[in-house]
Amino acid sequence: MDFAKALTYPFEDDDWLKKVGLAVLIQFIPIIGQMVIQGWTFETSKNVRNNEPTPMVNWQFGELLGRGFILFIASFIYQIPTILFACGISFVFVLPAFAGSEDAAAALAGTASLIAICCSCLIVIYAIAAQLVYIAGWVRFIDQPELSTFLQFGDNIALFRENIGDFGQAILFLIGGGILGSIVASLTAGLGSLLLQPFLAYFSAHIFGQLAQKVGGTPAVPAV
């Protein structure tokens, strides 16, 4: 995979300023804006997989919203166990209030803390695993654009397991891009934070597209 290409490819597009500029504005639309940007990221990753010369897509708001909505629902489904664990952590901290004595309350508080630590570790482990399987679903979603693609957990896990090295490289690149973007944002007195989400969107789109090229079969040939 090409880390540098994922950073610089927008500048090969004559309309890059308009496309990125719209992303900066759309990110401030509550909820809907996030879905649209998610759809934009996906469609761009699809173009990268398909070897389009200028993969960053134009802003077709309705189409991108529809695609982003499916991705939002899929991501939510994957994180349901995380939500349940978090609710469980909240509940155990209420237990000391039902104690009949101070000693019992102290014992329950200690137990609640232990349970919270264990649940927090499980949340982190699950969140990482779920994200990896979700990315595998994203790769398959390029060719099978249906919500059910994300729910085919066995197929998504198998794709990840069979290409664990490529997925590992993609994750490292995504982490590297996030660190780089955060550093630039901090060095510009926060002004760069306005560009951070659009940057992460187009950067991750290219990484996902490259990953799909490597693990997802033969890309389509772009029209001339």
Secondary structure, 3 states (H helix, E strand, C coil): CCHHHHHHHHHHCCCHHHHHHHHHHHCCCCCHHHHHHHHHHHHHHHHHHCCCCCCCCCCCHHHHHHHHHHHHHHHHHHCHHHHHHHHHHHHHCCHHHHCCCHHHHHHHHHHHHHHHHHHHHHHHHHHHHHHHHHHHHHHHHCCCCCHHHHHCHHHHHHHHHHCHHHHHHHHHHHHHHHHHHHHHHHHCCCCCHHHHHHHHHHHHHHHHHHHHHHHCCCCCCCCC
